[in-house]
Structure formats: C-alpha cells, structure tokens
Amino acid sequence: MSFPRSLALCMGLFCCDLAQAASVVFLNPGRSDEPFWRSYAEFMRAAADDLGMELRIEFAERDNARMLGQARAALLGPEAQRPDYLVFVNEQYVAPEILRLGQGSGVRLFIVNSTLTDEQRGLAGGPRERYGNWIGSLVPNDEEAGALMAEELIRQQRRVQPQGGIEMLAFSGVKQTPAARLREAGLQRVLAANPDVRLRQLVYAEWDRGRALEQARQLLPRYPRVSLVWAANDAMAFGAMQAADELGAQVRGRLHFSALNNSPEVLQARVDGRVDVLVGGHFTLGGWALVMLADYDAGQDFARFGGADQRARLFTRLDARQARQLLKHLQQPGYGVRFRDFGARGHPDFSGYRFSLSPLLD
C-alpha cells in the first residue's frame, strides 16, 4: 500500500519543519516556585508550542552565579548542543558578562525585561554593534507601570480627601534591578506632579512577601496618617496587607493598596476589592519575544518593524471585570492565544508589532 503523493508531500514538509525548528534557551532569573516567573515561563511555553519552536527554560533560583553558569553551559558547551537563541534578563546587571561569554559561540542573544543600562551601553554598545550576535531586546514599560499605580492611588484617595496632607509608603524590589529602579522613577514622576502627597518612606523588600510583612509591621505604626501603600509587585503588597490586617480593621480600612503582577491570587484580590489598584501584563513578554525570534528565524528580521531594541506597552491597569476575564484565560490551554497571528510570518501587510494584554482581556 502506498501513500498518496499529496499526503507524502505533507508529511515530508512536516518532518522538514520539525528538523528545522529553532531552539531557544531562556535563562529565567526567578525561582521555580515563584508565581510571577513560573507564569512567565508557562506563557513562553504556550508561545513556543504554537510557533513550532523548541524551548528549554533554566531557572536561576535568584542566584546570579548559577545564572552565569547556565549561560556558560549553553554558550560554551559542545557546539552541536548549543541553542540557536539564548534569551536572558539583565537581572542585577549581569547582561554584559553574558554578552562577553557569547562572543564567537554562534548563538544569537536576545534580552528581555531589563536591557542594558545607559552606563553599560557606553561600554558594550547596543545590539548588533560590538557584540554582533546580540540581535535585540524587548522590554516592558516599567516606568509607566509605577506611574499608573501611583496616579490611581492618589485619584482614589482624593475622593475622600480632596485637600492636601495625603501620605504614602512605598515597597520596592531588589535595588540592583532595572525594573525596580524604573518603577520607582514612575512613582517619583507622579509625586513631583502632586506635591501635596508626601512619601514618608520607601523601602526595598526585594520582591519578597515575608520581608514586606516585617517592614510594614514597623512602618505602619510609625506613620499613622499613611493612607496609600504603593508596592512594586504583588508579593510585597500582600505582605503589607497582612501587617495592616494584624493592626485591626480601623488601620486596614483607611489604607488603599496597589499591586503589580498577574498571579491568580492577586487577580482574585482585585475582583474581591482587597487590592484597590492592580497593574499587570508583563508576564506575557517572553512569549511575545518568541514571536519576534520566530520571525527572525524565518528571514523576517524584527528590526525592520520597530528596530532591534523594542519596548512593549504591556502594563495595563486592570479593573475587577478585566481581572476576572484574565483569570479565565489563565485557565485555558495555551491561554487561548494564537501567537502566530501577532508576527510578520505569513502576513505580507505586516507593519509592526502590537503586543499587549488585550488578547487575554477579550
């Protein structure tokens, strides 16, 4: 019995596609049990499956030495085992060392979330300059995220306190991370435009719930007139909320909390009204980066559609309805997203990337 010619041709093309599937290693700087970085990895896996890419994710468990070891293995290991692409984050400013390791490896490098700082670029240059195999980057609008939270917190407080005298506490992440620095910059920009709002103290809780809890136990009694709590991620917001709950309903009732991220816990808290301001969306960034790499691998250089360095306006302020809708999408296989629809491949009229959280809010 012989296969029909058309079927044999289709099978041959399918096998050819499998043989040529682009391979990607992502150096995940977070912990494997950390909700944000776990959801980030899951969204990337959904994108890789839809795009026909091979993806391996290495968790650094927030250990920079471990991350550099993973980079070294991917870039300097046996040539036949090296990936086509290495995707990584400039977490605690390690990117220049990874770029150096990648020289001559044949692996193309792509940075997500936090790219080189201006000072680092002064030494290393930009994509496709000193390091020719560093092909690009995709980062979110972190500064805007910090501003979105601050603006909405202040707006809500002005409903009950239209005159001055508003006081705020702020919980930021790891000081040596670009994301924390940029979100703080957004906060400070809004405070400068609202001089009657006083930031009593900003502390670094290192993205950690327990650390924020201990800090808030000291800060909330110290500043009894504080009404706004700005937190650069959801874990720190929950830590501060727990400290407020411990102080009683009177303290908890006067406080408005912001949070950032898209864990099921924080989405449900927004639905329930326990979180007053929620900004999210950047857990999708790694998946969108794979769309760009799939285009590049197919000969459609993403640099033609917005440059080698790109910024996606992923951070969105979520109301209760949108938080509920996002919760539903998180439970769908592949998140209900056709990633191939967002790239240049197969779209002759493609004019640029328009990555956003919108596909998960419909």
C-alpha positions as CSV (number, residue, x, y, z in Angstrom):
1,M,0.0,0.0,0.0
2,S,1.5,3.4,-1.0
3,F,0.7,6.8,0.4
4,P,-1.0,9.3,-1.8
5,R,1.5,11.8,-3.3
6,S,-0.1,14.7,-1.5
7,L,0.0,13.0,1.8
8,A,3.6,12.0,1.4
9,L,4.5,15.6,0.5
10,C,2.7,17.0,3.5
11,M,4.5,14.5,5.8
12,G,7.8,15.5,4.2
13,L,7.2,19.1,4.8
14,F,6.1,18.4,8.4
15,C,9.3,16.5,9.1
16,C,11.3,19.2,7.5
17,D,9.7,21.8,9.8
18,L,10.5,19.7,12.8
19,A,14.1,19.2,11.7
20,Q,14.5,23.0,11.3
21,A,12.6,24.1,14.5
22,A,14.5,26.9,16.1
23,S,15.9,26.0,19.5
24,V,15.8,28.5,22.4
25,V,17.1,28.5,25.9
26,F,15.7,31.0,28.4
27,L,17.6,31.9,31.5
28,N,14.8,32.6,34.0
29,P,16.3,34.6,36.8
30,G,13.5,33.8,39.2
31,R,12.7,30.8,41.5
32,S,10.9,27.8,40.0
33,D,8.2,28.2,42.7
34,E,7.9,32.0,42.3
35,P,4.4,32.8,40.9
36,F,5.5,35.5,38.5
37,W,8.4,33.8,36.9
38,R,6.5,30.5,36.8
39,S,3.6,32.1,34.9
40,Y,6.2,33.9,32.7
41,A,7.7,30.5,31.8
42,E,4.3,28.9,31.1
43,F,3.3,31.7,28.7
44,M,6.6,31.3,26.9
45,R,5.9,27.5,26.6
46,A,2.5,28.2,25.1
47,A,4.1,30.5,22.6
48,A,6.8,28.0,21.7
49,D,4.3,25.3,21.1
50,D,2.1,27.5,18.9
51,L,5.2,28.8,16.9
52,G,6.8,25.4,16.5
53,M,10.0,26.3,18.5
54,E,12.0,24.1,20.9
55,L,12.2,25.8,24.3
56,R,14.3,24.9,27.3
57,I,13.9,27.0,30.5
58,E,16.7,27.2,33.1
59,F,15.6,28.7,36.5
60,A,18.5,30.5,38.2
61,E,16.6,30.5,41.6
62,R,17.6,34.2,42.0
63,D,21.3,33.2,42.1
64,N,23.4,35.2,39.7
65,A,26.4,32.8,39.9
66,R,24.0,30.0,38.9
67,M,22.6,32.0,36.0
68,L,26.1,32.7,34.7
69,G,26.9,29.0,34.9
70,Q,23.8,28.2,32.9
71,A,24.8,30.8,30.4
72,R,28.3,29.3,30.2
73,A,26.9,25.8,29.6
74,A,24.6,27.0,26.8
75,L,27.1,29.2,25.1
76,L,30.4,27.3,25.5
77,G,29.2,23.6,25.7
78,P,29.5,21.2,22.8
79,E,28.7,23.0,19.6
80,A,26.1,20.5,18.5
81,Q,24.2,21.1,21.8
82,R,24.1,24.9,21.7
83,P,20.8,26.5,21.1
84,D,20.0,28.8,18.2
85,Y,19.0,31.5,20.6
86,L,19.7,32.4,24.2
87,V,17.1,34.7,25.9
88,F,18.0,36.3,29.2
89,V,17.4,39.2,31.6
90,N,19.8,41.9,32.8
91,E,19.0,40.9,36.3
92,Q,21.2,42.6,38.8
93,Y,23.2,43.9,35.7
94,V,24.7,40.6,34.6
95,A,24.0,41.1,30.9
96,P,27.5,42.4,29.8
97,E,29.1,39.2,31.2
98,I,26.7,37.0,29.2
99,L,27.3,39.0,26.1
100,R,31.0,38.5,26.6
101,L,30.6,34.8,27.1
102,G,28.5,34.6,23.9
103,Q,31.2,36.0,21.6
104,G,32.1,33.5,18.9
105,S,29.6,30.9,20.2
106,G,27.3,31.1,17.1
107,V,24.3,31.5,19.4
108,R,22.2,34.6,18.8
109,L,21.4,36.6,22.0
110,F,18.2,38.4,22.9
111,I,17.5,40.3,26.1
112,V,14.0,40.6,27.7
113,N,12.5,42.6,30.6
114,S,15.6,44.6,31.5
115,T,18.1,45.5,28.9
116,L,21.5,47.3,29.3
117,T,21.6,50.5,31.3
118,D,22.9,53.7,29.6
119,E,26.2,53.2,31.5
120,Q,26.5,49.6,30.4
121,R,25.7,50.6,26.8
122,G,28.5,53.2,26.9
123,L,30.9,50.3,27.4
124,A,29.2,47.4,25.4
125,G,27.3,49.3,22.7
126,G,23.9,48.4,21.5
127,P,22.5,45.3,19.6
128,R,24.4,44.4,16.5
129,E,27.3,46.7,17.4
130,R,30.3,45.5,19.4
131,Y,28.5,42.1,20.0
132,G,27.2,41.2,16.6
133,N,25.3,38.2,17.8
134,W,23.3,40.3,20.3
135,I,20.4,40.8,17.9
136,G,17.9,42.7,20.0
137,S,15.8,43.2,23.1
138,L,12.2,43.6,24.2
139,V,11.3,45.3,27.4
140,P,8.0,46.4,29.1
141,N,7.0,50.0,30.1
142,D,8.2,49.6,33.7
143,E,8.3,53.4,34.4
144,E,4.8,53.8,33.2
145,A,3.7,50.9,35.4
146,G,5.0,52.7,38.5
147,A,3.2,55.9,37.4
148,L,-0.1,54.1,36.7
149,M,-0.2,52.7,40.2
150,A,0.7,56.0,41.9
151,E,-1.8,58.1,39.8
152,E,-4.7,55.8,40.5
153,L,-3.9,55.5,44.2
154,I,-3.9,59.3,44.5
155,R,-7.0,59.7,42.5
156,Q,-8.9,57.3,44.7
157,Q,-7.7,59.0,47.9
158,R,-8.7,62.4,46.6
159,R,-12.3,61.2,46.5
160,V,-12.4,61.2,50.3
161,Q,-9.5,63.6,51.0
162,P,-9.7,66.4,48.3
163,Q,-7.3,68.7,50.2
164,G,-3.6,68.1,50.9
165,G,-1.9,66.0,53.5
166,I,-2.0,62.7,51.8
167,E,0.7,60.3,53.0
168,M,2.2,57.2,51.3
169,L,4.5,54.3,51.9
170,A,6.3,52.5,49.1
171,F,7.7,49.0,48.8
172,S,10.2,48.5,46.0
173,G,12.1,45.3,44.9
174,V,15.8,44.5,44.7
175,K,17.7,47.8,44.5
176,Q,20.1,46.5,41.9
177,T,17.5,45.7,39.3
178,P,16.5,47.9,36.4
179,A,12.8,47.0,36.8
180,A,12.7,48.3,40.4
181,R,14.6,51.4,39.5
182,L,12.3,52.2,36.6
183,R,9.1,51.6,38.6
184,E,10.4,53.9,41.3
185,A,11.1,56.6,38.6
186,G,7.4,56.4,37.6
187,L,6.3,56.8,41.2
188,Q,8.6,59.8,41.7
189,R,7.4,61.4,38.5
190,V,3.8,61.3,39.8
191,L,4.8,62.5,43.2
192,A,6.6,65.5,41.6
193,A,3.3,66.4,39.9
194,N,1.4,66.1,43.2
195,P,3.5,68.0,45.8
196,D,0.8,67.7,48.4
197,V,1.3,63.9,48.5
198,R,4.1,63.0,50.9
199,L,6.1,59.8,50.5
200,R,7.0,59.0,54.1
201,Q,9.4,56.2,53.4
202,L,10.4,53.9,50.5
203,V,11.9,50.6,51.5
204,Y,13.4,47.7,49.5
205,A,11.5,44.5,50.3
206,E,13.4,42.6,47.5
207,W,10.1,41.4,45.9
208,D,9.5,39.2,49.0
209,R,6.2,38.9,50.9
210,G,7.8,38.0,54.2
211,R,10.3,40.9,54.1
212,A,7.5,43.3,53.2
213,L,5.4,42.0,56.1
214,E,8.2,42.6,58.6
215,Q,8.9,46.1,57.2
216,A,5.2,47.0,57.2
217,R,4.8,45.9,60.9
218,Q,7.3,48.6,61.7
219,L,6.3,51.3,59.3
220,L,2.5,51.4,59.6
221,P,2.5,52.2,63.4
222,R,5.3,54.7,62.8
223,Y,3.3,56.6,60.2
224,P,-0.3,56.6,61.5
225,R,-1.6,59.1,58.9
226,V,-0.5,57.0,55.9
227,S,-3.4,56.2,53.6
228,L,-1.6,54.9,50.4
229,V,0.6,51.9,50.0
230,W,2.4,51.6,46.7
231,A,4.0,48.2,46.0
232,A,6.2,47.3,43.0
233,N,4.8,43.7,42.9
234,D,2.0,41.6,44.3
235,A,4.0,39.6,46.9
236,M,5.1,42.8,48.7
237,A,1.6,44.2,48.6
238,F,0.3,41.0,50.3
239,G,2.9,41.3,52.9
240,A,2.0,44.9,53.7
241,M,-1.7,44.0,53.7
242,Q,-1.1,41.2,56.2
243,A,0.6,43.7,58.5
244,A,-2.4,46.1,58.2
245,D,-4.8,43.2,58.9
246,E,-2.9,42.4,62.1
247,L,-3.3,46.0,63.3
248,G,-7.0,45.8,63.0
249,A,-10.0,46.9,60.9
250,Q,-9.5,50.6,61.7
251,V,-6.0,50.6,60.2
252,R,-6.8,48.3,57.3
253,G,-9.9,50.3,56.4
254,R,-8.1,53.6,55.9
255,L,-5.5,52.1,53.5
256,H,-5.5,51.9,49.7
257,F,-3.1,49.3,48.2
258,S,-1.6,49.0,44.8
259,A,0.0,45.8,43.4
260,L,1.6,44.7,40.2
261,N,1.6,41.2,38.6
262,N,-1.0,38.7,37.4
263,S,-0.9,35.8,39.9
264,P,-4.3,34.1,40.4
265,E,-4.1,35.3,44.0
266,V,-3.7,39.0,43.1
267,L,-6.3,38.8,40.3
268,Q,-8.8,37.4,42.8
269,A,-7.9,40.1,45.3
270,R,-8.7,42.7,42.7
271,V,-12.0,41.0,41.9
272,D,-12.8,41.0,45.6
273,G,-11.8,44.6,46.1
274,R,-8.9,43.8,48.6
275,V,-6.5,45.4,46.1
276,D,-7.5,48.9,45.0
277,V,-5.1,49.3,42.1
278,L,-3.7,46.5,40.0
279,V,-1.3,46.8,37.1
280,G,-0.2,43.8,35.1
281,G,0.7,42.3,31.7
282,H,4.5,41.8,31.6
283,F,4.3,38.1,32.3
284,T,3.5,37.8,28.6
285,L,6.7,39.5,27.4
286,G,8.7,36.3,27.0
287,G,6.1,34.8,24.8
288,W,6.0,37.9,22.6
289,A,9.8,37.8,22.4
290,L,9.5,34.3,20.8
291,V,7.2,35.7,18.2
292,M,9.9,38.1,17.2
293,L,12.6,35.4,17.2
294,A,10.3,33.1,15.1
295,D,10.1,35.9,12.6
296,Y,13.9,36.5,12.6
297,D,14.5,32.7,12.2
298,A,12.2,32.7,9.1
299,G,14.1,35.6,7.5
300,Q,11.7,38.3,8.6
301,D,14.1,40.5,10.7
302,F,12.1,42.1,13.5
303,A,14.4,45.1,13.3
304,R,12.6,46.1,10.2
305,F,9.4,46.5,12.2
306,G,10.4,48.9,15.0
307,G,14.2,48.4,15.5
308,A,16.4,46.0,17.3
309,D,15.5,47.5,20.7
310,Q,11.8,47.5,21.3
311,R,9.5,48.4,24.1
312,A,6.1,46.9,24.5
313,R,3.3,48.8,26.3
314,L,2.2,45.7,28.2
315,F,1.4,47.1,31.6
316,T,-2.3,47.8,31.9
317,R,-4.4,49.0,34.8
318,L,-6.9,46.2,35.5
319,D,-10.4,46.8,36.9
320,A,-12.3,44.0,38.6
321,R,-14.0,42.8,35.3
322,Q,-10.7,42.6,33.5
323,A,-9.1,40.8,36.4
324,R,-11.9,38.2,36.2
325,Q,-11.5,37.8,32.5
326,L,-7.8,37.4,32.8
327,L,-8.3,34.7,35.4
328,K,-10.4,32.8,32.9
329,H,-7.7,33.0,30.2
330,L,-5.1,31.7,32.6
331,Q,-7.0,28.5,32.9
332,Q,-7.3,27.9,29.1
333,P,-4.9,25.6,27.2
334,G,-2.4,27.9,25.5
335,Y,-4.1,30.8,27.2
336,G,-6.4,30.9,24.2
337,V,-3.9,32.9,22.1
338,R,-2.7,32.2,18.6
339,F,0.8,33.6,18.8
340,R,1.4,33.2,15.1
341,D,-1.2,35.9,14.4
342,F,1.0,38.6,16.0
343,G,4.1,38.2,13.9
344,A,5.3,39.0,10.4
345,R,5.4,35.4,9.1
346,G,2.6,34.8,6.7
347,H,1.3,38.4,6.9
348,P,2.5,40.3,3.8
349,D,0.8,43.5,5.1
350,F,2.5,43.4,8.5
351,S,3.6,46.8,9.6
352,G,4.8,46.4,13.2
353,Y,4.4,44.5,16.5
354,R,1.4,45.5,18.6
355,F,1.9,43.3,21.7
356,S,-0.5,44.0,24.5
357,L,-2.6,42.3,27.2
358,S,-5.7,42.8,25.1
359,P,-5.9,39.2,23.7
360,L,-6.3,38.0,27.3
361,L,-8.9,40.5,28.3
362,D,-11.5,39.8,25.5
